[in-house]
Amino acid sequence: MPRIKISPSILSADLSRINEEIKEVERCANLIHVDIMDGIFVPPATVDSIFVKTLRTKVPLDVHLMVHEPSDSYIKDFINAGAYSITIHEEACRDPAKQINFIKQNKIKAAISIKPKTSLDKIKSYLGIVDMVLVMTVEPGYAGQKFIDSTMPKVRELRKLKPKLDIEVDGGINPYTARIAFDSGANVFVAGTSIFGKKDRVAAIKEVLDSLR
């Protein structure tokens, strides 16, 4: 299994003081998860590449595009803004290989995500070209939702298919559900409310990590 990584999601942070919020978690975080929503693929619309460019951190930016048919120029804006990895959604792209290949041609990590009800079969043909798979453990779009246990068989199958692949889970992740996902084969954990919803963010991250030991 690849090493464990914690990716605090700034969707649950105070965006008006985002760099201070990031500073509170960055010494314990492996990634900073940045959710980008276009108001089309999912109802809310959130921050853009201009906002991402204002983020000040040495921790790699894990950019998750919940965006309908992101164009090359759209993706390039996030690459130029400092993204370390970019995740696209299988459900949002007619030909996900096109976006994946463009991301990789620009020398950054590429990942593909599936919603809770999407079959793993939909992305099996891309497993040889992605650096990570994000299995959504809630319906994408809103923070604070309850973890969906029925997504775990996909994580278990993925881990059998790709023992060395980074498998990320996002949605309802806390110390209890992180352990469930870890036991199923996940190694990258996106947590928003369970970290930024606490006064002591470092302690919150350590709680998640301790649950995985």
QUIBEL-V165097 format. One record per backbone hydrogen bond with DSSP energy under -1.0 kcal/mol. CO is the residue of the C=O (numbers start at 1). NH is the residue of the N-H. If there is no record, write none. Layout:
BEGIN
co = [CO	CO]
nh = [NH	NH]
END
This chain:
BEGIN
co = [5	6	6	7	8	9	10	13	14	15	17	18	19	20	22	22	25	25	32	33	34	36	37	44	48	49	51	52	60	61	61	62	63	64	65	66	71	72	73	75	76	77	78	79	84	85	86	87	88	92	95	96	97	98	99	100	101	103	104	109	110	111	112	113	114	115	119	120	123	124	126	126	131	132	133	134	135	137	148	149	151	152	153	154	155	156	157	158	162	166	167	167	168	169	170	174	175	176	177	178	179	180	181	187	188	189	191	192	192	193	195	200	201	202	203	204	205	206	207	209	210]
nh = [189	30	31	191	33	12	13	15	17	18	21	22	23	24	25	26	28	29	62	10	64	66	46	39	52	53	54	55	32	84	85	34	87	36	67	38	75	76	77	79	80	81	83	82	109	63	111	65	113	69	98	100	101	102	103	104	105	108	107	86	131	88	134	90	136	118	122	123	126	127	129	130	166	112	168	114	170	148	151	152	155	156	157	158	159	160	161	162	165	133	187	188	135	190	137	178	179	180	181	182	183	184	186	5	169	7	9	195	196	197	198	204	205	206	207	208	209	210	211	212	213]
END
